[in-house]
């Protein structure tokens, strides 16, 4: 209840705050970020995701594999993952906690499980049943190599939840309020870049000129 009250207060403050312009440049990677790809890649793609966002799941499941194969696996792009929980908020936060409980090198494995199994949360109308959420989280933790005891210890630690709440506030401070959202080398992607697709074709005109030195 204490965590819920803090989160509710944060949301109310965000709603009441006057609109501000998007930050022009945001740090592409921070020390506490989870990343995928070479640290020396010339381009950094920063992605703001929520574990309960269906559009995020669609991107990660269907578009990201080709992006990863073309640019990440070849050392040209480093991907940085950031948290911005969306409704159902508490479930999204729990998913983010699970992903960050795993070893950093297993983060994307856990994230992949959460997104691939996300449909089970939407199998019936209304909030997902508690057992469904537990099974969803446990499957992801297991994919990341966590034991049940390690999962329990992580979820019993208030600091795990505080970390995600802090990361949510930082995402809002970055000028990001929806998911999925993308930065390229710290610059907000143009509003119209992903009108029809978030796949390789959409990222090509944004990433390739940077790789070509243009």
N, C-alpha and C positions, 0 to 999 in steps of 0.2 A: 504493500500500500504506500509505503514511504517513497519507493521508486516511482510509482505511478503518479503520486502527487507532484514530485519534482518535474516529471515529464510533462504533466498537464500545465504546470506553471510556465514551463519553457515555451510550450506551444501558444499559450495565451499571450505571453510577452511578444512572441514572434508575430502573431496576428495583429496585435495592437500597434506594433512598431511601424513608423512611416516607411513607405517604399524607398529604396535606395538604388542607385545605378549599380550594375554589375561591376565587380572589381575588374580592372583591365588585365591585370596579370596576377596569377596565383602561383604559389610555390608548387612546381610540378610533382615533387616528391618530398615527403617529410619523414623524419626518423622513425615514426611509429606506423608508417604506411606498410601495407602488404603489397608486394610487387611480384611481377612475373617477367622474366627476360633479363637481358644483359644490362648491368648497371652502366655500361659505357655506350649503350645504344644512342644514336644521335637524336632520336625522337622519343618523347615521353607522352604516352596516352594515359591521361588520368580519367578514371571512370567512377562516377558516383552511382551506387547501386543500393537497392533495398532487397532483402531476401524474400519479401512477400510481393514484390512488384512483378506483375505478369509480363510487362514489357521488358523488364530486366532479364527475366527468365528466357523470354523469346530471343533476346539479343545474345545472351550467353550460350544458349543451347544451339541456336541456328546460324547466327552471324559470326560470333567470335571464333569458332574453330578455323574458318578460312582466313580471318584476320591474323590469328595466331600463326598459322602455317606460313603465311606470306611474309609477315614482318617481324613477329616476335621470335619464332624459332630460327630465323636467319640473322638475328642479332641487330636488326635495324630499329626496332621499337621496343621500348620497355613499357609495360602496363602497370599502372598504379591503381589500386582499389581503395575507394573511400566509402564510408557508410552514411546513408541518409534514410533512416527507417520510415516506412510508409504504412498505412493501415493494412491489416490490424497491427497497430504500433507495437504492442507488447510482444507479439509473435515475431515481428521483424527484428526487434531488438534481440530476442532470444536467438534467432538465427545468426545474427551478427556476432553475438557472444560466442556461439559454438564455433564459428569459423575462426575467430581469433584465439580460441582456446587451443586449437591445434598448432603444431609446430609451423613456423612461418612458411617453410617449404611445402607444407601440405594445405596451405590456405585455399588455393584454387581447387584442390581436390574436394575439400569440404563444400566450397561454394558451388562447385559443379553438382554435387549430390543434392544440395538444398534446392537448386533451380530445377534439376531434372525431376525431383520428387515433389515439386511445389504444387502440382495439380491435385495431390491428395488433400491439400488444405482447402481446395475449392470443390471437393466432391459433392458437397451439399450446401444449401443456402445457409447464410448466417455465419457467425464465428465458428472456426473449426473446433471440434471437440478436443478437450485437453489431451486425451490419449493419442489422438491423431497428431497433435503437435509434438508430443513426446516421442512418438515413433519416428516422425520426420527428422527431429533433431538427433535422435540416437543413431539413425542410419547414416547421417552426415558425419557425426563424430566417429563412428566406426570406420567409415571410409578414410578418415584422416588419421587413423591409427590410435585413437583414444580409447582407453578402457572405460567401463561404466563408472569406476571410482574416480577417474580423472575428470570425466564429464560432471559428475556430482560435485566434486571439489570446486570446479570452475563456476558452476551455477550457484553455489553457496557463498561465493565470494562477491560481496557488494562492489568491489573494485572493478569486476568484469563488466557490470552494468554501467557504472559511472564512466568507464572508458568509452562506451558506445554513446552515452548521452553527450559526453564532451566532443566526440567526433561528429555527432549530429550538429551541435552548435557551430563547430568549425566549418562544416559544409555550408551551413547557412551564411556564415561570415564570408565564405568564398563567393557568395552570390549565387549559390545553387539551391534551388527549392523544388526540384522535380527529378525523377529518375526514369530511365537512365540519362545522365548528363555527362558531357565529355569536355575535357580540356586537351589541347595539344600544345606541348611545351609551355604550359601555364596559361595559354590563351583560351578563352571560351570559344567553343566551336560556333560558327555562324548559325543563327536561328533557323535558317532555311536549309541547312545542310542535310538534314535527315527527314525531310518531308515524306519521302517515299521509301527510303531504305536506311538501315544502319549497318549495312554490310560493306564489303570491300569496295564496291563501286562508289559508295558515299564517302568513304575515307580516302580514296585514291587522290582526289584533287586537294585534299588537306595535308596529306602526309608526303606524297611523292615530291612536291616542290621542295620540301624541307630536306629530303634525302638527296635531291639533286643540287642543293645549295642555292636554290632560288628564293 
